[in-house]
Amino acid sequence: MEAKESTCEIQNKSKLQLMKKPLKQNHIKRQTKKRYFRNLKIMLLSDDQYRILQNEFDKNDRWEKSKILELSKTTGLSYTKVYKWNWDKREEKEKNLLANYNELKNSQKVVFQTQVQPIRQKIIKPQNIFKLEKLVPTI
């Protein structure tokens, strides 16, 4: 299992190293040049940039303006791209939580089990919840 890099280790890599990641060539072959350059405007993240953002998102998913500015400087991305990445991740997380909730709500699984006793048994056989003992003072 691969050890998870800390944010500090990833941030120490130079910005040039982050930006020099090669694009997947097989993806380029499938698209025309015009489409390819148009899609470059869409957010492309290197593995290191993604790891930095994901580590910070795992710590806290609600980022303040100062945090977004800090992350935009360390990753080399613009403020709006970092903000949008965080927004999209939160939306995805909430969507998954809602889907899981609805799945559990509509499932027939037993969440907890109760014991049903007839009313007669309850009347005839009272159950003591607390155990009472009389303490005799010793002198």
N, C-alpha and C positions, 0 to 999 in steps of 0.2 A: 504494500500500500504506500502510495506516495505521500510524503509529509507535506502538510499544508504550509505554504510560504506565508510569512507575516507580511503585513502591509508595508512595514519599514523596509524589508528586504526588496520587495518589488519596487518601491519608490526610489531606491538607490540606483536602479538601472537607468541609464541615460535615456532621454526622450528620443534621441535618434534611434536607439536600439528598439524602442517601442514602435516607432513609425516604419522601420525597415522590414517588417514582417511581410513575406511574400503572399500575394493573393492566390487563391486556388485557381490553377490554370484550367482545370476541367470545367469550372463554372464559366470562365470567360469564353470558352469555345462554344458553349450553348447559346450565348447571347450575341446579338450583333453589337458592333462597336458603339453605336448610338445608344442602345439600351444599357450597355455596360457603363458608359460614362454618366448616363443619367442616374443609374443606380448607385454610383459612387457617392452621390450626395446623401444617400441613405446611410445611416450610422454603421460604419464598419469598425469593429473593435479588435485590437490584437488580444492575444490570450492574456498578456500581462495587464492590459487596461481592464479587461473583463474581471480578472482576479482581484484587482484593487477595488473596483466598484462592488463586486460581490462580497468581499470581506467586510467592507464598510456597511453594506446593506444588511448582512447577517448580524452585525453588532447593533444597528439601529436603522429601521426602515424609514424614519421621518427625518429628513435632512433639513437643516437650517441653511440660510443663505451663505453663511461663513463656511460651512462644511462643503457646500457645493463649489464655492470658489476655490477652496483648498484642493478638492479632488480634481477640479478642472486644471489647476496648475500642475499637479503631480502626474496626471494622465496625459496631458497635452491636448485634451478635448476642450471644446468650447463650453461655456457655462450652460447654454441651452441644451446641448447634447447630454450633459451630465444630469441636468434637471429632468429632461425627457426620459432618460434611462431609468432614473429613480421613480418617476411617475408610472411608467409602463410596468416596472417590476412590482410596485405596490398594487396596481390594478390586477396584474396576473395573480398575485398572492391572494388578494381578496376574492377573485373569481374562483380560484381553487378551493379556498375555505368554504365559500358558499356552495360550491358543487359537492364537496365532501359532506357538508351539513345536510343538504337535500337528499343525498344518497343514504345517509344514516337515518334520516327522518322517514324515508319511504321504505326502508328495508324491513324485513320481517324478523330480523335477529332479535334475540332476547337480550336486553340491556341489563336488566336485573331480574331476580326471581323472588317471588313472595311465597310464603306458606299460607295456605288457606285452611282454617280450622272451622269446623261446624260451631254454631252458636252454643249448642248444648255443652260442648267441651269447655268453652270459655266460661260458662256459668258454673258448671260443676267443678272444674279444676282451675282455680285462679292461679295465675302465674305471678310469682314474686320477682319483681325486677331487682329490688335491692335486698341484700341480706342484712337483717338487723340482729345485733347481738347486744345483750345487756352487759354492761361493764360493772363489775363489783369492785368498789374501791378497796384497796388493800392497805391496812394500817400496820 
